[in-house]
Amino acid sequence: MAAKKENILSQDYTADHVELNALAGIPMVNEGDNLADIITQGLSATNIELRDNDVLVLAQKIVSKAEGRLVQLKSVTPSPAACKLADETGKDPRLVELILSESSEVVRQMDGLVIVRHTLGFVMANAGIDQSNVTDNTALLLPVDPDKSASDLQAELKKRLGVNIAVIVSDSIGRAWRNGIAGHAIGIAGIPAVVDLRASIDLYGRELRVSEVAIADEVAAAAALLMGQGAEGKPAVVLRGLNVSRLDPAVHTAPLVRPKDRDLFQ
């Protein structure tokens, strides 16, 4: 029975065809802006109506901006630990102070780079703090609770539009085994973080033993192809074609985080 259930799951999460559309007319987002209003306006400008099973992917930046996670560096007083790490890495000590305040530990460091374990559990460069597409002498922190951000927006859009969709908050993150960055999910609602295909059967009748698919990351990476990384101004993407309604709808990204005792890169 378990193998049959997993086979159903493996069929449900795949799709013969998916459609990606970046929403038009998304303005510069400021603290306190209502993202549901902005998304609704973007849907209208793009002539798209959300449907059940659609996945709305939002760039972390607009979520953080709306939630007031922009920090003026002049307001930051670096600690002795931050000053020491700044000397060792050549980074602005005020930025290092923010990195440390958002982290549970420093994993690695080198000139110009600090790899940390974020308080959310993710291992990432500079605690995900970004200074691109923000004004000078400011820094943008990750949302306090990206899963809640996704869940709140999902609930509000369902209330307004009457549709059951999934929402992903995405960020661009480096990977231990690869060069370059790719879209990753840091907050989810209505879609599982990971689909476990162990015990399902391959084309030759063999049982899969280790296959777990980070489906939320795969959707985030696909959306990033339209979002871009610079001045594209396309922070909201709708993906259509996945049958997410029959997948077990996890409400958090925790399954994507490798436990520390199994992290071979520590």
Backbone bond lengths (Angstrom), bond angles and torsions (degrees), N, CA, C in turn:
res aa  C-N    CA-C-N  psi(-1)  N-CA   C-N-CA  omega(-1)  CA-C   N-CA-C  phi
1 M - - - 1.462 - - 1.524 111.21 -
2 A 1.351 117.25 -40.37 1.466 120.48 -179.21 1.521 111.10 -60.31
3 A 1.338 116.29 -43.69 1.463 119.59 -179.59 1.521 110.72 -62.49
4 K 1.338 116.34 -40.15 1.461 119.20 179.63 1.518 110.78 -63.65
5 K 1.328 117.14 -43.34 1.463 120.85 179.15 1.516 110.64 -60.50
6 E 1.339 117.03 -44.32 1.456 120.09 -179.13 1.523 110.64 -65.74
7 N 1.336 117.91 -35.79 1.455 119.01 176.80 1.518 111.67 -62.97
8 I 1.329 116.72 -39.01 1.466 120.32 176.73 1.523 109.74 -62.15
9 L 1.306 116.44 -43.47 1.462 120.01 178.55 1.518 111.15 -60.78
10 S 1.338 116.93 -44.07 1.453 119.38 -176.24 1.526 110.92 -65.13
11 Q 1.328 117.14 -32.08 1.456 119.39 177.44 1.525 110.95 -74.66
12 D 1.334 116.51 -36.88 1.456 119.81 -176.20 1.524 112.94 -68.68
13 Y 1.318 117.88 -34.92 1.460 117.59 -173.38 1.523 111.88 -81.26
14 T 1.327 118.03 -19.84 1.460 120.55 177.88 1.523 110.22 -86.11
15 A 1.332 115.97 168.84 1.461 120.59 -179.48 1.520 109.05 -148.85
16 D 1.327 116.86 145.45 1.462 120.62 175.26 1.520 111.23 -74.11
17 H 1.324 115.83 -26.46 1.464 119.88 -177.06 1.520 108.46 -153.74
18 V 1.323 117.26 132.51 1.460 121.12 171.76 1.524 108.68 -124.05
19 E 1.317 114.61 150.57 1.461 121.83 -179.35 1.523 108.03 -121.72
20 L 1.319 116.12 131.35 1.466 122.04 179.47 1.521 109.09 -117.55
21 N 1.334 115.86 131.36 1.460 120.95 177.81 1.520 109.61 -135.92
22 A 1.328 116.44 123.90 1.466 121.17 173.58 1.523 108.37 -82.42
23 L 1.323 116.78 134.24 1.457 120.63 -179.97 1.522 110.15 -74.69
24 A 1.313 115.33 137.73 1.462 121.47 -179.28 1.523 110.61 -88.63
25 G 1.338 114.83 159.01 1.452 120.80 170.21 1.516 115.69 69.97
26 I 1.328 118.09 21.61 1.467 119.41 177.21 1.532 107.83 -73.77
27 P 1.331 118.43 120.55 1.466 120.81 -176.64 1.530 111.74 -79.72
28 M 1.318 116.07 173.35 1.461 120.11 169.52 1.528 107.75 -64.57
29 V 1.316 115.66 128.85 1.464 120.88 -174.73 1.520 109.82 -93.29
30 N 1.326 115.37 138.99 1.458 121.88 178.88 1.520 110.11 -122.54
31 E 1.317 115.84 164.13 1.454 121.10 179.55 1.520 110.60 -55.41
32 G 1.330 114.99 132.49 1.451 120.73 177.86 1.512 114.93 90.14
33 D 1.335 117.53 -8.80 1.465 119.69 177.87 1.530 110.45 -63.40
34 N 1.312 115.82 145.82 1.457 121.88 179.77 1.522 108.89 -89.82
35 L 1.323 116.92 110.76 1.460 120.40 -176.84 1.520 112.40 -66.21
36 A 1.321 117.64 -31.71 1.463 119.42 177.68 1.522 110.23 -63.61
37 D 1.340 117.08 -40.29 1.467 120.12 175.41 1.526 110.77 -60.86
38 I 1.326 115.76 -46.29 1.471 120.83 -177.30 1.522 111.14 -63.70
39 I 1.323 116.99 -42.62 1.460 120.19 179.91 1.526 110.63 -67.09
40 T 1.317 117.48 -41.95 1.459 120.98 178.98 1.523 110.96 -60.46
41 Q 1.319 116.47 -42.14 1.465 120.92 177.81 1.533 110.62 -66.19
42 G 1.346 116.69 -39.30 1.456 120.51 178.08 1.519 112.50 -64.86
43 L 1.312 116.82 -37.93 1.462 120.79 176.64 1.525 110.57 -62.17
44 S 1.323 115.52 -43.64 1.457 119.90 179.31 1.524 111.27 -64.16
45 A 1.344 116.40 -43.14 1.465 120.53 -179.08 1.517 111.94 -65.17
46 T 1.338 116.21 -28.69 1.476 120.76 -178.70 1.519 111.65 -93.85
47 N 1.333 116.27 -5.07 1.462 122.22 -178.33 1.523 111.35 61.10
48 I 1.329 115.60 46.16 1.460 122.36 178.35 1.526 108.81 -122.18
49 E 1.310 116.85 135.45 1.455 122.42 170.94 1.524 108.55 -108.85
50 L 1.318 116.72 127.76 1.457 119.85 178.35 1.524 110.30 -64.68
51 R 1.351 114.57 143.29 1.456 121.48 177.17 1.518 109.02 -122.76
52 D 1.317 115.08 160.29 1.464 119.39 172.57 1.527 109.10 -53.45
53 N 1.327 115.99 140.49 1.471 124.75 178.39 1.522 114.01 81.48
54 D 1.331 118.66 -6.08 1.458 118.84 173.47 1.526 109.54 -63.67
55 V 1.327 115.35 153.20 1.461 121.29 174.96 1.526 107.83 -118.30
56 L 1.315 116.33 120.78 1.459 122.09 176.75 1.524 108.05 -97.07
57 V 1.328 116.31 120.95 1.465 121.48 -179.61 1.524 108.15 -109.93
58 L 1.323 116.35 125.22 1.458 122.57 -179.72 1.520 109.96 -115.13
59 A 1.312 116.25 136.00 1.458 120.10 173.11 1.520 109.56 -66.69
60 Q 1.302 115.52 138.78 1.466 121.44 -179.11 1.518 112.37 -53.85
61 K 1.338 116.69 -34.15 1.467 119.83 -175.39 1.517 112.84 -56.95
62 I 1.341 117.33 -45.43 1.461 117.18 -175.94 1.525 111.42 -72.24
63 V 1.328 116.75 -29.52 1.456 119.87 176.26 1.534 109.67 -68.29
64 S 1.331 115.97 -46.62 1.468 119.84 179.76 1.525 111.58 -62.42
65 K 1.327 116.25 -41.63 1.473 119.25 179.86 1.524 110.87 -63.48
66 A 1.318 117.01 -45.95 1.468 120.45 -179.86 1.524 111.39 -61.83
67 E 1.327 116.68 -31.47 1.460 121.11 -177.86 1.523 112.83 -90.88
68 G 1.332 116.78 6.15 1.460 119.94 174.59 1.510 114.71 74.01
69 R 1.322 117.26 36.22 1.467 120.41 -178.13 1.529 112.79 -95.14
70 L 1.314 116.91 18.41 1.458 122.19 177.15 1.529 108.75 -89.00
71 V 1.328 115.80 128.31 1.470 121.29 -176.10 1.521 110.09 -118.81
72 Q 1.329 116.45 131.33 1.457 121.71 173.19 1.533 108.40 -78.24
73 L 1.335 117.00 124.01 1.459 119.66 -176.68 1.522 112.12 -62.65
74 K 1.332 117.64 -28.82 1.462 119.85 179.98 1.529 112.21 -66.22
75 S 1.330 115.87 -16.21 1.471 119.41 179.30 1.518 112.50 -88.18
76 V 1.337 117.14 -3.13 1.468 121.80 -174.51 1.519 110.26 -99.83
77 T 1.335 116.23 128.34 1.467 121.96 174.62 1.522 108.61 -106.51
78 P 1.330 117.90 111.13 1.468 119.54 -176.22 1.522 112.37 -70.28
79 S 1.313 115.91 141.49 1.455 122.98 176.87 1.520 109.62 -80.75
80 P 1.344 117.59 166.36 1.465 119.47 175.16 1.530 112.79 -55.74
81 A 1.342 116.93 -38.51 1.470 119.79 179.12 1.524 110.54 -64.71
82 A 1.321 116.53 -39.17 1.457 119.94 178.79 1.523 111.09 -67.67
83 C 1.314 117.10 -39.69 1.465 120.54 178.98 1.523 110.94 -64.30
84 K 1.329 116.38 -40.01 1.458 120.36 179.32 1.534 110.66 -64.34
85 L 1.326 116.41 -46.68 1.463 120.44 -179.63 1.531 110.64 -66.85
86 A 1.317 116.70 -34.73 1.462 120.46 177.02 1.527 110.97 -64.03
87 D 1.322 116.77 -40.64 1.474 120.50 177.12 1.524 110.90 -62.48
88 E 1.322 116.73 -38.15 1.462 121.42 -176.86 1.532 112.80 -75.69
89 T 1.331 116.76 -24.63 1.468 120.04 -175.03 1.529 113.31 -113.41
90 G 1.325 117.24 -10.17 1.461 120.04 -179.07 1.518 113.87 74.99
91 K 1.320 117.69 19.31 1.457 121.32 -179.43 1.529 110.48 -97.48
92 D 1.304 116.37 161.16 1.460 122.63 176.18 1.532 108.54 -61.73
93 P 1.333 118.48 123.68 1.470 119.71 -177.57 1.523 113.29 -60.36
94 R 1.317 117.67 -28.82 1.463 119.89 177.95 1.530 110.42 -68.66
95 L 1.329 115.94 -38.88 1.462 119.69 176.36 1.520 110.69 -67.23
96 V 1.325 116.60 -39.63 1.464 120.34 178.08 1.521 110.59 -62.97
97 E 1.315 117.37 -37.49 1.464 120.33 177.29 1.529 110.76 -60.24
98 L 1.328 116.45 -42.31 1.462 120.05 177.12 1.526 110.90 -64.71
99 I 1.329 116.51 -41.01 1.468 120.56 178.61 1.521 110.30 -58.92
100 L 1.324 116.36 -46.87 1.464 120.22 -179.25 1.523 111.63 -65.69
101 S 1.318 116.63 -36.77 1.464 119.78 -178.81 1.524 111.92 -68.43
102 E 1.338 117.22 -22.61 1.455 121.97 -179.48 1.525 112.56 -96.67
103 S 1.330 117.85 3.15 1.469 121.42 -169.70 1.521 111.54 -122.66
104 S 1.323 114.38 154.32 1.465 119.85 173.56 1.519 111.60 -96.88
105 E 1.357 117.62 -21.94 1.457 120.77 176.11 1.519 110.36 -165.27
106 V 1.325 115.71 154.17 1.454 121.93 172.10 1.524 107.35 -90.64
107 V 1.325 116.61 122.51 1.463 121.77 -176.86 1.524 111.02 -89.45
108 R 1.334 116.95 -48.07 1.455 123.07 178.80 1.523 108.90 -148.00
109 Q 1.322 115.80 158.80 1.455 120.13 175.23 1.521 109.61 -148.45
110 M 1.324 115.10 150.90 1.448 121.94 174.96 1.519 106.77 -157.23
111 D 1.299 116.81 178.45 1.449 120.43 -178.37 1.531 110.39 -57.48
112 G 1.323 116.28 119.64 1.456 122.13 177.11 1.506 116.07 79.24
113 L 1.333 118.38 4.99 1.465 120.16 -174.56 1.521 110.84 -146.98
114 V 1.324 114.77 136.19 1.462 121.80 174.03 1.528 107.70 -129.25
115 I 1.327 116.59 117.97 1.460 121.88 176.36 1.519 107.97 -96.33
116 V 1.325 116.46 125.90 1.458 119.96 -176.14 1.521 110.54 -130.78
117 R 1.319 114.45 164.28 1.464 120.75 166.61 1.522 106.08 -95.66
118 H 1.315 115.69 110.76 1.464 121.11 -178.79 1.525 109.87 -65.26
119 T 1.312 117.10 155.69 1.463 120.26 177.66 1.530 111.72 -61.53
120 L 1.340 117.31 -21.00 1.464 121.03 175.03 1.524 112.35 -77.69
121 G 1.340 117.21 -10.21 1.465 121.53 178.53 1.509 114.12 108.13
122 F 1.329 118.02 -20.17 1.464 121.01 -177.70 1.525 111.01 -72.93
123 V 1.346 117.03 138.69 1.459 121.77 170.59 1.520 106.56 -91.87
124 M 1.345 116.06 121.73 1.456 119.07 -171.93 1.523 111.05 -157.39
125 A 1.316 115.44 161.40 1.455 120.98 179.37 1.520 110.08 -74.08
126 N 1.328 115.55 132.96 1.461 122.90 171.31 1.531 113.54 55.54
127 A 1.339 116.11 29.04 1.469 122.21 178.55 1.522 112.52 58.27
128 G 1.333 116.26 24.33 1.454 119.41 -179.78 1.511 114.20 71.75
129 I 1.330 117.20 8.11 1.469 121.11 -179.06 1.522 108.98 -75.20
130 D 1.304 115.33 131.96 1.464 121.42 -170.03 1.518 110.26 -123.24
131 Q 1.327 115.60 142.89 1.463 120.54 174.69 1.529 111.60 -122.07
132 S 1.333 116.95 12.41 1.463 120.28 175.82 1.524 109.43 -91.85
133 N 1.310 115.87 146.39 1.458 123.04 -179.63 1.524 113.18 57.06
134 V 1.329 115.87 31.70 1.463 122.39 169.36 1.526 107.25 -133.32
135 T 1.315 116.79 165.16 1.457 120.31 -177.87 1.524 111.07 -69.09
136 D 1.332 116.31 161.41 1.461 121.74 -178.74 1.528 111.23 -59.09
137 N 1.340 114.35 147.97 1.469 122.00 176.13 1.526 112.98 62.12
138 T 1.328 115.38 29.38 1.459 120.42 173.33 1.516 108.88 -130.40
139 A 1.310 115.82 162.54 1.460 121.65 177.95 1.517 108.57 -139.77
140 L 1.327 115.98 142.63 1.456 121.70 -178.05 1.521 109.64 -108.77
141 L 1.325 116.47 121.09 1.457 122.78 179.61 1.521 110.69 -91.79
142 L 1.317 116.64 159.59 1.464 120.70 175.20 1.527 109.79 -65.16
143 P 1.328 117.18 156.99 1.467 119.25 172.89 1.532 110.72 -56.18
144 V 1.310 115.88 150.91 1.466 120.03 179.99 1.524 110.47 -63.18
145 D 1.332 117.14 -40.88 1.463 122.34 -178.96 1.531 108.16 -142.10
146 P 1.342 117.77 84.52 1.468 120.25 -176.19 1.521 113.80 -60.51
147 D 1.327 118.54 -32.00 1.462 120.26 177.21 1.531 110.63 -62.67
148 K 1.324 116.04 -42.34 1.471 120.25 178.01 1.525 110.46 -66.76
149 S 1.337 116.32 -38.46 1.464 119.83 177.88 1.522 110.20 -58.55
150 A 1.334 116.53 -44.94 1.463 121.37 179.17 1.522 111.21 -65.61
151 S 1.325 116.47 -43.53 1.460 120.99 -178.06 1.526 111.61 -65.44
152 D 1.326 116.80 -41.79 1.473 120.49 -179.76 1.528 110.76 -63.55
153 L 1.331 116.67 -42.58 1.459 119.83 -179.83 1.522 110.73 -68.39
154 Q 1.319 116.60 -40.05 1.467 120.36 177.14 1.524 110.51 -57.97
155 A 1.333 116.70 -46.11 1.467 121.22 -178.96 1.526 111.34 -65.01
156 E 1.323 117.33 -40.53 1.459 120.44 -178.80 1.522 111.45 -67.41
157 L 1.331 117.35 -40.96 1.458 120.06 179.41 1.538 111.21 -68.97
158 K 1.330 116.44 -34.84 1.466 118.88 175.69 1.522 110.25 -64.97
159 K 1.328 116.90 -40.15 1.465 121.24 178.96 1.528 111.08 -63.12
160 R 1.332 116.26 -41.20 1.461 120.62 -176.85 1.526 113.06 -78.75
161 L 1.343 115.68 -42.53 1.461 119.91 -168.92 1.525 113.75 -109.68
162 G 1.338 117.00 -10.65 1.456 120.01 177.16 1.507 114.90 70.54
163 V 1.341 117.46 28.71 1.463 120.82 -178.68 1.526 110.01 -120.23
164 N 1.339 114.51 149.23 1.458 121.65 176.40 1.529 108.44 -100.14
165 I 1.325 115.72 99.89 1.457 120.48 -178.56 1.515 109.56 -119.23
166 A 1.307 115.05 168.72 1.462 121.49 170.95 1.524 108.38 -104.49
167 V 1.320 116.25 152.82 1.455 121.90 178.30 1.523 108.91 -129.63
168 I 1.324 116.10 134.25 1.467 122.29 176.23 1.511 108.75 -125.18
169 V 1.318 116.47 131.87 1.465 122.37 168.49 1.522 106.30 -97.61
170 S 1.330 116.65 122.23 1.465 119.90 -172.98 1.523 111.46 -115.92
171 D 1.311 115.07 154.75 1.456 122.43 174.65 1.523 107.65 -143.09
172 S 1.314 116.28 157.46 1.464 121.15 177.70 1.521 109.18 -92.84
173 I 1.318 116.13 122.49 1.460 121.47 -173.02 1.522 109.11 -133.87
174 G 1.328 117.06 143.12 1.456 121.59 173.82 1.517 110.87 -74.09
175 R 1.341 115.85 164.86 1.464 121.29 -177.21 1.513 109.93 -127.66
176 A 1.317 116.19 143.17 1.466 120.54 -172.76 1.522 112.75 -60.75
177 W 1.329 117.36 -35.21 1.462 120.26 -174.55 1.518 113.87 -92.96
178 R 1.325 118.22 -6.64 1.456 120.32 -169.96 1.529 111.08 -135.21
179 N 1.341 116.15 154.58 1.450 121.37 168.98 1.523 109.74 -82.44
180 G 1.334 115.61 158.39 1.452 120.11 176.33 1.516 112.83 84.92
181 I 1.338 114.46 169.73 1.457 120.76 179.38 1.519 110.17 -112.03
182 A 1.315 115.68 159.56 1.463 121.40 177.76 1.515 108.28 -148.83
183 G 1.325 115.77 158.59 1.456 119.69 178.98 1.524 111.62 -66.26
184 H 1.309 115.33 135.57 1.459 122.65 176.98 1.529 108.58 -132.41
185 A 1.322 116.76 150.61 1.462 121.33 175.31 1.523 109.44 -83.98
186 I 1.326 116.34 127.60 1.464 119.90 173.52 1.525 111.32 -114.10
187 G 1.331 116.32 -8.27 1.455 121.32 175.81 1.513 108.82 -151.69
188 I 1.328 117.73 137.34 1.462 120.59 -177.74 1.519 111.02 -141.68
189 A 1.336 114.54 154.53 1.463 122.18 170.77 1.517 107.65 -152.26
190 G 1.329 116.52 130.18 1.455 120.64 175.15 1.503 115.97 83.47
191 I 1.301 118.11 5.76 1.466 122.30 178.53 1.529 107.03 -145.02
192 P 1.321 118.62 140.50 1.462 118.56 179.51 1.514 111.72 -69.90
193 A 1.311 115.79 148.88 1.457 119.88 174.08 1.517 110.24 -69.57
194 V 1.320 116.52 -43.82 1.466 123.21 -175.38 1.526 109.24 -134.41
195 V 1.324 116.39 135.96 1.468 121.62 172.32 1.528 107.61 -104.04
196 D 1.307 116.23 121.00 1.464 122.26 -177.48 1.532 109.42 -88.41
197 L 1.329 115.71 112.03 1.462 120.51 -179.35 1.523 113.13 -100.03
198 R 1.331 116.44 5.37 1.459 118.29 177.86 1.529 109.75 -61.31
199 A 1.300 115.89 138.35 1.474 125.74 -177.90 1.517 112.05 84.91
200 S 1.335 118.79 -5.59 1.465 118.92 172.36 1.524 108.46 -80.28
201 I 1.322 116.49 172.25 1.461 122.07 -170.17 1.527 109.98 -114.64
202 D 1.353 116.18 136.49 1.462 119.49 178.57 1.539 110.18 -85.38
203 L 1.338 117.08 -173.68 1.460 121.62 -176.40 1.525 113.28 -63.03
204 Y 1.334 116.71 -22.78 1.456 120.85 -177.86 1.525 112.77 -103.64
205 G 1.340 115.72 13.44 1.452 119.32 176.14 1.509 114.88 82.44
206 R 1.335 116.82 7.07 1.460 119.79 178.79 1.525 110.46 -85.74
207 E 1.312 115.41 144.67 1.456 120.96 179.92 1.524 110.24 -80.91
208 L 1.315 116.52 129.68 1.462 121.03 175.41 1.527 109.46 -73.26
209 R 1.331 116.09 137.30 1.467 120.10 -175.22 1.521 114.33 -114.90
210 V 1.329 117.64 -23.87 1.461 119.08 -174.98 1.529 113.37 -128.88
211 S 1.308 118.67 0.80 1.470 120.96 -171.02 1.531 111.78 -77.73
212 E 1.306 115.82 113.13 1.452 123.72 171.71 1.529 106.68 -128.73
213 V 1.316 117.31 125.67 1.454 122.08 -173.00 1.530 109.68 -103.33
214 A 1.323 116.00 123.93 1.462 121.09 176.96 1.524 108.52 -81.02
215 I 1.319 115.86 75.77 1.454 120.50 -171.06 1.523 111.82 -63.71
216 A 1.333 118.25 -36.49 1.469 120.33 179.52 1.522 110.65 -64.45
217 D 1.331 117.16 -38.38 1.461 120.50 176.44 1.527 111.36 -67.08
218 E 1.328 116.73 -39.05 1.463 119.47 179.73 1.527 111.16 -63.31
219 V 1.321 116.97 -40.05 1.464 120.12 177.64 1.527 110.08 -67.23
220 A 1.334 116.66 -42.33 1.466 120.14 179.10 1.525 111.44 -61.54
221 A 1.331 117.12 -40.69 1.464 120.92 179.56 1.526 110.92 -66.54
222 A 1.339 116.86 -39.47 1.462 119.79 178.00 1.520 110.53 -62.70
223 A 1.319 116.83 -43.75 1.466 120.85 179.79 1.517 111.39 -64.55
224 A 1.333 116.79 -32.96 1.465 120.66 -179.07 1.518 112.45 -63.32
225 L 1.329 117.53 -23.58 1.462 120.48 176.79 1.521 110.97 -61.32
226 L 1.333 117.21 -32.70 1.461 121.25 177.17 1.520 112.13 -89.69
227 M 1.325 116.77 -34.91 1.463 119.69 -178.24 1.525 111.89 -64.86
228 G 1.337 116.80 -40.94 1.452 120.62 -174.53 1.523 111.14 75.74
229 Q 1.337 115.53 -175.67 1.459 120.82 -176.09 1.531 112.62 -124.83
230 G 1.328 117.43 -2.95 1.459 119.57 -174.18 1.513 112.90 -121.79
231 A 1.345 115.24 -113.98 1.465 121.40 -173.19 1.525 112.77 -99.19
232 E 1.330 117.75 21.98 1.463 119.91 -175.53 1.527 112.26 -65.65
233 G 1.332 117.42 -32.62 1.454 120.44 179.22 1.514 114.42 65.84
234 K 1.347 116.56 39.29 1.472 121.04 179.81 1.531 109.10 -126.75
235 P 1.319 117.28 71.73 1.469 119.70 -172.74 1.520 115.37 -87.26
236 A 1.336 117.52 5.15 1.467 119.78 -179.79 1.523 109.15 -135.61
237 V 1.333 115.73 127.18 1.466 121.76 -176.83 1.524 109.25 -132.83
238 V 1.322 116.01 138.23 1.459 121.63 174.98 1.526 108.61 -106.06
239 L 1.332 116.23 125.01 1.459 122.28 175.35 1.515 108.12 -107.38
240 R 1.328 115.72 130.47 1.466 121.97 -178.04 1.516 109.60 -126.07
241 G 1.322 117.08 138.03 1.461 120.06 175.86 1.518 113.81 131.17
242 L 1.347 117.94 -19.64 1.459 120.13 175.60 1.518 109.65 -82.94
243 N 1.316 116.32 142.91 1.460 120.73 177.22 1.526 108.43 -93.61
244 V 1.333 116.21 73.70 1.462 119.14 -174.06 1.519 112.66 -77.00
245 S 1.308 118.28 -16.58 1.466 119.66 -174.27 1.520 112.33 -66.74
246 R 1.330 117.31 -27.53 1.455 119.75 -178.32 1.523 112.92 -95.60
247 L 1.326 115.89 0.58 1.453 119.74 173.51 1.521 109.57 -86.88
248 D 1.319 116.77 151.63 1.455 121.29 179.02 1.526 108.53 -66.99
249 P 1.341 119.29 111.98 1.463 120.83 -170.40 1.535 113.23 -80.78
250 A 1.302 116.79 87.29 1.462 120.67 176.63 1.523 109.84 -59.97
251 V 1.302 116.54 152.08 1.466 120.44 -177.52 1.526 111.84 -113.86
252 H 1.321 116.91 16.12 1.458 118.78 179.69 1.525 109.63 -156.54
253 T 1.326 115.11 164.37 1.466 121.07 -177.92 1.517 112.60 -95.55
254 A 1.323 117.95 3.83 1.465 120.68 -175.54 1.526 113.84 -51.99
255 P 1.352 120.04 -38.67 1.476 118.37 -179.81 1.520 114.24 -61.72
256 L 1.337 118.00 -17.12 1.463 120.26 178.56 1.525 112.35 -79.73
257 V 1.311 117.04 -16.53 1.466 120.88 -174.88 1.518 109.72 -90.64
258 R 1.338 115.99 119.03 1.464 120.11 179.13 1.522 109.39 -70.87
259 P 1.330 118.13 128.79 1.465 119.83 178.57 1.525 111.21 -56.55
260 K 1.309 115.98 145.54 1.460 120.85 -175.65 1.528 112.00 -58.85
261 D 1.334 117.12 -36.06 1.464 119.46 -178.17 1.519 112.53 -73.81
262 R 1.360 117.46 -7.11 1.468 121.36 176.30 1.529 111.82 -114.53
263 D 1.311 116.23 9.51 1.457 121.38 -178.99 1.525 108.79 -88.31
264 L 1.322 116.73 103.05 1.457 120.93 -176.16 1.522 112.29 -74.24
265 F 1.329 118.05 -8.21 1.464 120.93 -177.37 1.527 111.64 -96.76
266 Q 1.332 117.76 -0.84 1.455 120.29 179.66 1.520 109.99 -64.60
